[in-house]
Amino acid sequence: MRVMEQASENSRLTWRLEVVKTFLETCIQEVSLNGRQGSSLKPDSWNKVKVVLQTSHDFIVTQKKMKNHYDYLKEKYQAWLPITKKTGNIYDPATNTIRMSNEEWDEYIKAHPKAKTLRSAPLPFPELCTTLFEGSTATGIHGWSPSCTTPRPGASSVATNIDIDSLDDIEDLLGDKNDGASKDSPSQSSIPIEKKNLGKKRKNASSRLEIDEKMSAALELLINKNNGPDVEECIEKLDKLGWEEPLYSAALSIFCEGDSYTKTWMKLRGVDKLENYVRTMGKKLGIL
């Protein structure tokens, strides 16, 4: 039995288009009914997808390979989305084709390595991919997604007490992550060094946690109140930072969550604040 499982795991699968379509449709349905686990599906949902594929197409696949194909499609979608927003009618939605010269492809792939697969094969079923990876069909408690305009159930109530009509407060909070909490109080100068350091560590941890909570809540409110710029502009700003993985991919994923996320990105200034924004939102969205 163990040998058969290992052979199934190592065998190469061919994801035919009809199988991919059923896979996407079933994933969308499961997200709508049961929500996500991080940026992926819950274990029970993966089991249901597996049964549907086997019943509908006699397609036998492990959860690991389903998850790998899910991630592959998501990366392909994230590389496809900025192209659709480029000027010059580069993308034709009627035929789902991208019109770029070899030189244009080479230049684009240098900046977006994950777009390499788009050069040889288009994104399958763009509408289904958009629905799944933007989470736009999910509703209710289990269906909350980052693109929703209502607060996530269980989110910190501190958000209701924060006034964020502008980005000034957000930038202050982002800046606070790197300063303030490490300063010693003059009244502690007589405390033994071991106890002093222990107290300072606890105080710093508590302070950072409070700042993270306030910043996360404030960012969410700001995102819900604004509409954002073109994704291409955000990627241009991102490329200038010279970030490596996983921050680069996390930023791209955040851009795909909606226009309001991109507006926050474009208005923030300073590398530290941009990095703190990506790390904070990346953890909140289950990307990092």
PyMOL commands that set and color helices and strands:
alter all, ss='L'
color gray80, all
select helices_A, chain A and resi 2-10+17-34+43-57+63-84+102-111+113-120+126-134+157-161+168-176+186-188+193-225+231-241+247-255+259-267+271-285
alter helices_A, ss='H'
color red, helices_A
select strands_A, chain A and resi 36-37+40-41+91-92+97-98
alter strands_A, ss='S'
color yellow, strands_A
deselect
rebuild
show_as cartoon
